[in-house]
Amino acid sequence: GSHTLSIRASDKRQLSHLSLTAGLIMDDLERELGPLEDLEDNDSSDDDSSKRGNKSKLPLVSPMCVETPKETGFHQSTRICLEQIREALLHHRWQEAAEYMACYAQMLDDPTNGTAQQFKELIWRISAEILHHHPNSKMEDYNNIYERMKHSGVRHYLLICLEHSFHLLLNGHIEDAKRQLSAAEGWRHGKESAAQDQRTKLIQAYRSLLDYIIWCDKKFTHSNSDNANSDDNHGMHNYFRQASVNLKEILKKPGVWDPFILCYVEMLEFYDDHEEALKVLNDYAYDSNFPPNPNAHVYLYQYLKRHNTSERKLMKVLKVLQVLVPSHELMLEYSSLLLQSEKKSDLQKALGVILEMLDFACWRSNLDVWKRLKAIIQKLQLQKDWKNVVSGKMAARKDWWPALHFTSFHASKDSEENPELMEVKASLTKILCPG
């Protein structure tokens, strides 16, 4: 099961990566276009003063490559070729784009090209995009283009290695993907820059992710084998140790590391190192150097819940999550914990939590949320000041909640689709919106 989940997580990362690639392609094409001109003509004699001083937000459509005075026949051919590639890409004519791309790659061999690096990146990204969509592309085609681009220059070497490994991973070549990242991890060129250091750390993190996937494979095999021995355990632990070293380092750097956190915690949990797992999750959620991340609090809550932590500690985690994402589905669990509490203030908090959930249209027709609200109000009604508590919470909502929840349209719709929901809402209408 763990192995399957890991591959699916990789699929999601690859999809995100491909979206980024497509965006970068467009960025590169815009660089080819050169600076965009404003539509406004400052010298215009137009008498309409309302048009003056207002720059249009619409860019002019410019040619892919502008002809230069000293353009050679070779440059003219490649410029026209790039225009044809652009047209083929826009119309998803992948075979045509591939044929033109085979010719355009000659730009790599042009010694007179002063912006060669720009063209190298353009060739790399467009080639990968074409192969991704081409119905007859093979793994060998990917390997060829990635290897060629790696050795065409050093600037994007690490990024190309990372992308190459993603593609190998998606196609099930886990060991090959790991070899790619291991080679990239030891690569150095000149004086190490801050960007190069960051990319190296990322390479290390993804190599550790592959160690985790192999660890999952071995764990699955071990758990389903009747002949498991100490050598199997030792090999499995080696992959855990290799993955842990880099994962621990990468998590020291502020950022969003969700997939890496989950992998690391799963392995720590497997080896019963709960102290380290809890430390990792607490640091990820509460370290002020990290950006606010709702998932960090979700992971911490789920871990604590798995290990039967006290309700008070669970509520503490969910309280922070509620501030970050008041519409989060876990707020239903938070309200349940508050409702079960003996503290009077917790009951009022539960009312606030559920009302904030219902401020969002996504929960408008959720029966469980409305039933929870009814249960909270029924318990509140045992207190003398319950009306003041409810009216205080509804004061800022009285002008717009009726239109959000209590119109005749909602009543008609609920009576057809969910009669029980209609009954629950009807019992609360006069309490929440007495006017």
N, C-alpha and C positions, 0 to 999 in steps of 0.2 A: 504494500500500500504506500509506504513512504517513498519508494522509488518512483511510482507513478505520479505522486504529487510533485516530486522534484522536477520531473520532465515537464509537467504542466506549467509549473512556475517558470521554467526556462522558456516555454512557448510564449508566455506572456511577456517576459523580458525581451524576447526576440521581436514580438509584434511592436512593442514600444520602440525598440531599436530601429525597426524598419520605418516607423513613422518619423523618427528623428532623421533617418537617412534621407527620406523623401523631402523633409524640410530643409536639410542641408543642401540637397541638390538644387532646390529652388533658390537658396541663398547664393549658391555658386553661379547659377544662371543670372541672378540679378547683378552679381559682380561683373559678369560678362557684358551685361547691358550698359554698365557705366552709370553715372549719376542720372537720376530722373529729372526731367525738366518740369517746372510748374506750368500748369495750364494757363495761369493768369499772365496776361501781357501787360507789363507796367507802362508801356508806351502807347497802349490802346487809347483811341479817342472816344471810346464808349462813354456816353453821357450818364449811364446808369451808375450813380455813385455807390449804390448798395453792393455792386459787384467788386468795387475796388478794395484792395486790402484783404480780401478773402481768398486764401489759397485753396485751390481744389484739392480734395482728398483722393481724387482718382489719378493714378499715374498714367502717363502716356505709354502706349505700346511701342517699344523700341525694338530694333532688330537685335538678334542674338549677339552678333559681332559686328562692330562698325568697321567699315573699310578704311584703311589707313593710306596716306599718300605713298608710302614706300612699300606697299604690299607686293610681295612676290607672287608668282603663280601658285607656289606651294601653299602660301598662307591664304590665298583666295580660295583654293580648293578645300582646305580644312575649315575655313569659315563657313563656306556653303554647306559642307558636310555636317557641321555642328547644327546649322539651321534645320537640315533634314532630320537629324536625330531628334531635335526638339519637337518637330511636327509629329514624328512617329511616336514619341513618348506620349504626347498630349492625346493622341488618338489610339493609344494602346496597340500600335502595330509593332509587336515585339520582334518579329523576324526581320522586318525592315530596319528597325533600330539596330539590331545586332549586326546586320550587314554593313551599315554605315559606320558603326562603332569600330569594326575591324579595320576600316580605313583611317578613322580619326585617330586611332592609337598611334599613328605615325608621329603625332605631335611630341611624343616622348623622345623621339630621336632628333628633334629639331635643335641644332646647336645655336641658332640665332634667336631663339625664343627667350626673351628677358623675363617672362612670367611663367616659366616652366612649371614651378611648384603648383601654381593655380590650376594648370591644365592636368597635372598628375592627379590632383584630388578630384577634379571633374571626371576624368576617365575612370578612376576607381569607383566613385559613387554611382555614376550612370551605368557602368558595366554591371555592378552588383544588382542594381535595380532591374535591369533588363533580364539578367539571369534568373532573378527571383520570379519574374512573371512569365518567362518564356516556357512554353509547354514541353519543349524537348531538352531543356538544360540538364546537364549531368553533374555529378560531384566533381568529375575531372575538370569540367569547365570552370567551376568555382575555384578549385585549387590552382588552376593555371593563372587565372586573373589575379588572385590574391598573392601568389608567389611573385608574379611579375611586378605588381605594384609595390610590394615590400622592398624589392631590390631596385626600384626606380628612384628612390630617395629615402632620406631618413626621417623626415619631418613627421610622417604619419605612420611610421613603422609599428608602433605599439597599438595604435587604434585599429590598424588593419589586422594585426595578429588577434586582437580581441574579437573583431567581427568575424574573422575566419573561424575562430574557435566556437563562436555562437552557432555558426552554420553547421559545423561538424557535430556539435552537440544535438542540434535539432534533428539531425539525420541519424542519430544513434551511435556516432563514432566518438564515444566518450574518451577512450584512451588517446585517440589522435588529437582531440581537442585539448586534452591535458598536456600533450607533448608541445603543441603550439604555444600554450601559455607558459610552460616551463622554459621554453627557448626564449620567449619574450621577456620573462622575468629576469633572466641573466643578461639581457641586452643593454649595452651602454653606448652612448655616442657623445663625445666631447664633454664639456662641462655640464653637469646635470642641472637642468632648469627646474623651477617650481612645477611647471606643467608636466615635465617628464617624470618628476617624482610622484605627482598625483596619479598619472597614468600607470606607473609601475605598481603603485599601491592597489589600484583597481585590478590590474592583471593578477596580482597576488591573491586578491579577494576572490576573483572568479576561479582561479586555480583551486583554491580551498573549497569552493562550491562544488567543483568536480570531484575533489577528494570525498566530499560529503556524499555525492551521488554514488560513488563506488562503495563507500561505507554502507549506504543503504542497501545496495545490491548484496553485499556480503552478509549483512544482517538478515536480510530476507532468506538468503540461501541457508544460513546457519540455523535460523528458526524453523525451517522446513526440512532439515536434514536429520536423519536418524544416526548419522555417523560423524557428527560434529566433533572436532578434536581441538586440542590446545593451539595447534598451528593456525587453525581458522580464526580462533579468538585473537591470536597474536597479530595476524595479518589485518584483521578488522581494526584492532586498536592502533596499529601503525597509521592507517588512514585517518583515524580520529585525531591522532597526535599531529599529523601533518596539517590537517585542516584547522585545528585549534590555534596553532602558532600564528597564522596569518589573520584568522578571523578575530583573534584577540587584539591584534595590532590595528586592523582596519576600524574596529569599533572604538578606538581611542580618538579617531578623527571625527569631528562634528559633521553630521549629515544624516540622510535618510537611508538606513541600511536594513530595511525590513526583511528581505529574503535571507540575508546573512545571519541576522539575529535569530530567526526561526530555526535555521539549520543548526547553529551553534547550541542553542538551548535544547533542541531535541537530542543532540549527542550527549550533552552534559547530563540531561535527565536520564538517559539510558544508562549512564555509568553512575547514577545516584549522586552526582555532584551538585546537590540542590543549593548549597551555599553559593557556589560560583554562578549558577544559573540565575538565582535571585539577584545577585549583585549586578550581573550583566543587564537584566531587565530593569532594575531600579535605576541604574545609571542612564540607560537609554530613555527612560521616561522622565526622569527628574533633573538630569544634568542640564544646567542653564546654557551650556555651550552648544547644545543640540537644538535644532529648530523645533518649534512646537509640532508634535506628531501624534494625532489621536491613536494611531495604530500601536504606538509604544505602550499606551495605557491599556489598550485592549489585550495585548500580549501579556502584560503583567497581571491583569485581572484573570485571564484564562488560566495562567500558570498557578496563581494563588488558589483559584477555585478547584483546580485539579488536585491540589494538595491540602484540601480541607482547611483552609485558613479561616480565621474568625470572620464573622459577618461585619464586624466593625472595620477591619482592615480592607475588606472588599468594598465597603461603602466609601472608604477614603479614596480608593483608586477611582471609583466611578464618579465621585464628586468632581474630580479634575476633568474627567472625560466629558461630564455634563457641561462644564464651562466651555470646552472646546467645540463639542458637537451636541447641542441640546436635542437634536432630532435622532441621535444614534439609537439603534434598536436595543442596545443594552440598557437604555434608560427604563425600559419596562422592568428589567431585573432590579435596577436601582430603586425604582418606586416600590417594588415588592419588598425589598430589604428594609426600606424606610417604614413601610406600612407595618411590618412585623415588629418594629422596634417599640420599646415601651416609652421612649422619650416623646413628650408632647410636641417638641419642636420638629422632630423627625417626621411626624404626620403632616405638619404644615409644609415641610420640604417636599414630601411626596406629592402633595397637591400641586406645588409649583413645578415639579419635574414633569408631571403628566400634562399640565396645562401648556407647558412649553413644547412638549411633543406635538400637541394638537394645534399649536400655532403654525405647524407645517402641514401643507396640503397632502403630503404623502401618507399621513396617518389619519386623515379625515374620515375614512371609511373602515378603519381597523377596529373590529369588535373588541379585541382583547384590551386595547387602550381605553376604550370607553367603559368597559366593565371594570377596569382598574380604577378609573376616575369615580365611578359610582361607589365602589367599595371604600375608597378613601373618604368620600363625602359622608357615607353612612357611618363610618367610624368617627368622623369629625363631629357629627350631629350629637354625639354623646357628650360633647363639651358645650358649656354655656355660651361661649363667644363664637360659635362656629359660623354664624352669619357674618360677623365682622371679618373673620378670617377669609371667607370665600369672597365677600365683596371687595376686600383689599386686594386679593389676587386678580380679580376680574376688572378692577377699576380702569386699568390701561387697555382693556380688551373690549369693553362694553360697546364701543362704536363700530367695531369691525367683526367681532366674533359671530353675531347673529347672521351676517351675510356669508360668513365662511362655513357655518355649520347648521344653521336653523332656518333656512328658507323653505318655502313650500316645495320648491324643486327638489331639495335634499330629502324632504319627507316622502315625496312621491317616489323618488328613485330608491330610497331605502326600503320602502314598503314592498317594492317589486323584487329587489335584489337581495335584501337582508332584513326581513321583518324583525328579527331579534335586535339588530342594531337600532332600528327605528324606535323600538320600545325603550331601550336603554337611554337613548338620546332624549326621548319625550319626557322621561322621568327626571331628567336633569335640566331641561330647558328653563323652567321658571326659577330654579335655584341659581343657575349661572347667569341668566339674563332676565331678571324679574321685570324689567321695563317693557 
